[in-house]
Amino acid sequence: MSIPRDFQISKSKRKMLIELVESEISPFYKGHRKGAANQRNVLLHAISLAYKAGKRKPFKGGFSVFQNSILQEEEKYLLMAIGISEIGLDALFPDKHNEIYKMAEEYANTGIDIVYNMVFKTGYGDPLLDFETAISEALEKT
């Protein structure tokens, strides 16, 4: 079994994702014309933060953000690590990869709210510093 062709999020989250890469106050703004690369960066942050919070849920009506074939090796390792933590070593078998990508989409879909709120709703501090702190704390715990 192969991985899904496209990485998807809920259609209802599309506007938030676009605002995160097109708003000048967003730490994801620089070079937003590259499109998928920065959208991918937002979603990887979203996956990490939602995983840390233990929040994911299925959605219907997906919107394709980028093709999974453009994921870098270290990005694939992140998804595999999450898969291993969720379903065990069976995640290493190719027949589980589709399930792992679906899991990552669910985390991204939930996590985009976390990222959006960190950037636009907190009202204090530097969102990029907040991201770095949150991700560093998660790494220290594991």
Number of C-alpha atoms within 10 A of each C-alpha: 9 9 17 15 12 16 22 25 27 19 14 14 16 18 9 15 22 16 16 24 25 20 15 12 15 18 17 21 17 14 11 17 11 10 14 15 18 21 21 21 14 22 26 21 21 26 29 22 23 23 20 16 14 11 15 18 11 13 15 9 10 17 15 14 19 17 14 16 12 13 14 9 8 9 14 15 12 15 21 20 16 20 22 15 11 13 13 11 12 13 21 15 9 13 13 17 20 16 16 23 22 17 21 28 26 23 28 32 29 27 27 25 16 18 25 19 14 19 23 15 11 11 10 10 10 14 22 14 11 15 19 12 12 14 15 11 12 15 10 7 6 5
